[in-house]
């Protein structure tokens, strides 16, 4: 149970960090792709990747 809770906490913290990074990137850079799903899936992939590194 502790490992599951720890993994969920890592996932939440990585999601927050990813949201902050994408907000910073939105202010500094112009979006290249018009399809918003590219950015949604890159955010999800980034969150999963960072969570795997933290674990």
C-alpha positions, 0 to 999 in steps of 0.5 A: 500500500505504501508503494502505491501511495508513493507512486501516486504522490510522484505522479501528482508532483510530476504532473504539477511540474509538467504543468508549470513547464508547459505554462512557461513554454506557452509564454516564451514560445509560439506553438508550432502545431495547430492540433492541440492533442500533440501538446496534450499527449506530450504532456502526458508522456512527459509526466509518465517519463518523469514519474518513471525516473523518480521511481 
